[in-house]
Amino acid sequence: MTSVELTEVSRWYGNVVAVNDVTLTVGPGLTGLLGPNGAGKTTVLHLMAGLLAPSQGKVTVGDQSAWRNPEMYRQLGLVTERESVPGFLTAREFVLASAKLHKLPDPEAATRRALGIVEMEAAQDREISTYSKGMRQRTRVAAALVHDPKVLLLDEPFNGMDPRQRMHMMDLLHRMADEGRTILFSSHILEEVEQLSGTVQVIVSGRLAASGDYRHIRRLMTNRPHVFTISSSDDRRLATVLIGQESVSGVSMTDGSLQVHASDYGTFTRALAKLARTSDIRLTSILPADESLEKVFSYLVAT
Ligand SMILES: Nc1ncnc2c1ncn2[C@@H]1O[C@H](COP(=O)(O)OP(=O)(O)OP(=O)(O)O)[C@@H](O)[C@H]1O
């Protein structure tokens, strides 16, 4: 059982602070690292993989320091974000090259084992250029785990996949985690971690903003303040009724529609339907205002 640990880690590039005083332990099982673009996810993974030195703090894999420690690569595999697989090779050739780079005693057997884990045996002798996105990604996973590492890090492994491919990849990650490995993957899409049974660590602007299971994170995000645009059979009367509600912090009428600031999504939406019914007002549309993912995540930092 191998854990990866960050203790008071910061990493800056010139005057850009990419990771800001993060303390975090990722233990055996499956963990998601969630955050908007530019939050520092890649930097965290590269620190864990020993590709970057922390500007401050300590990064360990098992009991060993990650930085400047080639020994660590026996324990760890990394699937990088950018898809760079030579299309003219077959999956078997690609994974075998990785096995040879690791100087494994029986590279052929290790290649067969890794391709078996990702269920790529049937297509292993076809050129990678003929594969689907999901198959290419699984081939890259096989290359990263050919040396049977205890820790596997994956940077945005679901990027560009359709829902079926995504489910297949999530099953694969769960299976590897169930074998006792420490698996950490990054994502900038909340729905991508929906099928995750393990922990989600949320990172925003280089800081650890929240952690817990998917339902906990989802709740934190939906319980934040929301703005709704509402149309009804009598907007003006609806406005006067709503302003008396505890879950409403402001009401305004602009361009013929009603804007409502609600302090809590769940309480407000439940109250709205009931109020409209008892006041005999017909609701014709309720639209949540468009909020960028950035803003939603930032709310978590503020709490
Ligand atoms: N080599 C670099 N030089 C300067 N700034 C960098 C460098 N690498 C990353 N950054 C900056 O550090 C911050 C964190 O970047 P990082 O790539 O770790 O985020 P991320 O969460 O992985 O985002 P993305 O999903 O968009 O890759 C960003 O502001 C980014 O612009």
The ligand as an SDF file (V2000), in Angstrom:
LIG
                    3D

 31 33  0  0  0  0  0  0  0  0999 V2000
    5.8610   26.2750  -17.2760 N   0  0  0  0  0  0  0  0  0  0  0  0
    5.0580   27.2350  -16.8460 C   0  0  0  0  0  0  0  0  0  0  0  0
    5.4620   28.5200  -16.8390 N   0  0  0  0  0  0  0  0  0  0  0  0
    4.6690   29.5090  -16.3630 C   0  0  0  0  0  0  0  0  0  0  0  0
    3.4270   29.3080  -15.8540 N   0  0  0  0  0  0  0  0  0  0  0  0
    2.9640   28.0490  -15.8390 C   0  0  0  0  0  0  0  0  0  0  0  0
    3.7460   26.9440  -16.3320 C   0  0  0  0  0  0  0  0  0  0  0  0
    3.0240   25.8080  -16.1810 N   0  0  0  0  0  0  0  0  0  0  0  0
    1.8360   26.1890  -15.6190 C   0  0  0  0  0  0  0  0  0  0  0  0
    1.8060   27.5230  -15.4190 N   0  0  0  0  0  0  0  0  0  0  0  0
    0.7020   28.2870  -14.7950 C   0  0  0  0  0  0  0  0  0  0  0  0
    0.4070   27.6990  -13.5330 O   0  0  0  0  0  0  0  0  0  0  0  0
   -0.9960   27.6460  -13.3080 C   0  0  0  0  0  0  0  0  0  0  0  0
   -1.4250   26.2040  -13.0690 C   0  0  0  0  0  0  0  0  0  0  0  0
   -1.2400   25.4590  -14.2700 O   0  0  0  0  0  0  0  0  0  0  0  0
   -1.5760   23.9040  -14.4100 P   0  0  0  0  0  0  0  0  0  0  0  0
   -1.2480   23.4930  -15.8170 O   0  0  0  0  0  0  0  0  0  0  0  0
   -0.9540   23.1590  -13.3100 O   0  0  0  0  0  0  0  0  0  0  0  0
   -3.1590   23.8920  -14.2070 O   0  0  0  0  0  0  0  0  0  0  0  0
   -4.2380   22.8090  -14.6030 P   0  0  0  0  0  0  0  0  0  0  0  0
   -5.2370   22.8080  -13.5010 O   0  0  0  0  0  0  0  0  0  0  0  0
   -3.6070   21.5190  -14.9340 O   0  0  0  0  0  0  0  0  0  0  0  0
   -4.8910   23.4300  -15.8760 O   0  0  0  0  0  0  0  0  0  0  0  0
   -5.1510   22.7620  -17.3010 P   0  0  0  0  0  0  0  0  0  0  0  0
   -6.2020   21.7270  -17.0730 O   0  0  0  0  0  0  0  0  0  0  0  0
   -5.6430   23.9400  -18.1030 O   0  0  0  0  0  0  0  0  0  0  0  0
   -3.8450   22.2000  -17.7630 O   0  0  0  0  0  0  0  0  0  0  0  0
   -1.6340   28.3090  -14.5040 C   0  0  0  0  0  0  0  0  0  0  0  0
   -1.8630   29.6450  -14.1830 O   0  0  0  0  0  0  0  0  0  0  0  0
   -0.5930   28.1880  -15.5860 C   0  0  0  0  0  0  0  0  0  0  0  0
   -0.7230   29.2210  -16.5290 O   0  0  0  0  0  0  0  0  0  0  0  0
  1  2  1  0
  2  3  1  0
  2  7  2  0
  3  4  2  0
  4  5  1  0
  5  6  2  0
  6  7  1  0
  6 10  1  0
  7  8  1  0
  8  9  2  0
  9 10  1  0
 10 11  1  0
 11 12  1  0
 11 30  1  0
 12 13  1  0
 13 14  1  0
 13 28  1  0
 14 15  1  0
 15 16  1  0
 16 17  2  0
 16 18  1  0
 16 19  1  0
 19 20  1  0
 20 21  2  0
 20 22  1  0
 20 23  1  0
 23 24  1  0
 24 25  2  0
 24 26  1  0
 24 27  1  0
 28 29  1  0
 28 30  1  0
 30 31  1  0
M  END
$$$$
